[in-house]
Amino acid sequence: MSSLGFAWVAWGGLVPAISDRIGRKPAMVAFSLIAACCPLVLLNVDRMVWLLPLVFLTYTGLGCFTLFMATIPAETVSPRRIATALGMIMGWASWRAVLSRPRWPASPRTATACPS
C-alpha cells in the first residue's frame, strides 16, 4: 500500500512534467500502457522484494488522471471557459460517484455475521 501512495505522489508530478516535453498524446498512451501492467504485477509477483519496486514503476495511471481531468481540458477551451470546463468535469465525476454507490444500507444481520 505504501508503494501505491509513493507512486501516486511521484507519478502525479512526473507524468505531467514528461508530457510537457514529449507531448500530451504520447505521454497518455505510453503511461496508460505502463499502468495497464500494474494489475498484472499485483497478480503475478509473489516476492515482496520485487513487488514494491514493480508496483511503484507501473502505477502511473494517476499521473494520467491529472492530465485528462485538468491539464488537457484547461488547454482545450478558451481562457474564459477554463473554470466552467473544469467545474463540469469535476461535477460530473462527483455526481457519477454518488449515483454509483450502493442504494441500500447494509442489513442489520451483517453486523452480527462476524463474531468479535
Summary of the structure (lengths in Angstrom):
residues: 116
radius of gyration: 18.9
end to end distance: 26.0
largest distance: 58.4
contacts: 281
relative contact order: 0.12
helix: 82%
strand: 0%
